[in-house]
């Protein structure tokens, strides 16, 4: 697994800042997918933060809704909304809550109930094909989310349509709320599952910015099939106490001392 | 009614390139012309209703107006969460065409009875719920769906249903129509129960009871104004629906009447299926008869209320 550079640490600090205000959140899930979202917004997606509904934009459906702190720090940084919104996370009148809402600039669809995003993304990709529009569609899924049958319904459908401008990215951290995905609802052989549904698959280190950049640059992986990037990640990446620790799936009522310890661990990496 | 609406969707597709048809493994009947003329906008999907609704949401978010058709039970229950979140929360213009509404599929058994469809969809914000009385009303209704905002559930009846007399007024979503005037009682129907109410009113007239009949094809948004206007002068109100007793037409009528706080209380009855699974096969008419949802049953209940 790749180590974190200064930018990845800074983004994680900003997430911890959010938690300083909210005292809660799916911190570890946000840390797991951060490099994926970072590379998407830095180098892959076409978008206009001043006109989030610009028709020519690439669509990014954030299906793993509970990881939204990782999305929000990027959206704020890119100017979709003021950075100060991050510090109101989960407040009563806030723009940003614990799962993405469709009214947040830059969010394509409200998610949080798992297993919805890939179908929506497939519909968006199909619409682009009907209208002969050049934009691409991306959906980020959690691996725990892939226990939802609807994910595989969408996989059948997108495979049938051969939507090469559709890419799913699976944040494969092998952990879910209770523990290991392989103990709870085994997904392996995961790669061949996707392949057998008609998808072109590439595995990538989900914390290695250069490897992610290269994987995204290789899209589409096949000319007539949708692509899936299975990104190996670590839930809670960057803070050893949090890494692969089910106690940190969702944090609630975290105190200053515990939070300070997370900052310290992050800096010491 | 199915043929009417499928042909109607094809006509809409000719008029407006935003229209997309999605079937979920349904009969090929009445679909060939659409498929041939607009192959890009004709999508036949498998038996995966959750995905179908999510797919439609994604199409709608991209400017399309998807019309989905499959069996009503599966189109409402199996994908309820996709309806609530993907369609209603996002307020997307997707039209859900549910075949075999109510007890149309009686011989196929309880898994195929769509009797809570109206109730479970009526409680979701942004959802519109419509049940036309017959194919002719469907023809008047369908064009109004094209530019209507938000999702619509369209419950289809059996087909070949007798036509409710029509005075030529245009179909407006959210409007109820007085089909017969009367000073003693008000019978309220939706879908095909309106015709049963009209037949019941004939029977009541023979007994000297004048019953008005209000047809409410739109269950949500419910036409409170019409209901209260026509309920005000009568002593008794009876709602009649081919659905469960809780949450559907009877509940909508009861809510209106209860909150109207009429100076003189109304006599009121909901005629619907009981809070139970209906363990019968046979025919739609047999099930309706078993629970008194016949012209005779409606007339009898109304007369009892007035006695």
Interface residues (C-beta under 8 A of the other chain):
Chain A: X61 X102 X108 X109 X110 X113 X115 X116 X118 X119 X120 X121 X122 X123 X124 X125 X126 X127 X128 X129 X130 X131 X149 X150 X153 X154 X156 X157
Chain B: X20 X40 X41 X43 X45 X46 X48 X50 X51 X53 X54 X55 X56 X57 X58 X59 X60 X61 X62 X63 X64 X81 X82 X85 X86 X89 X90
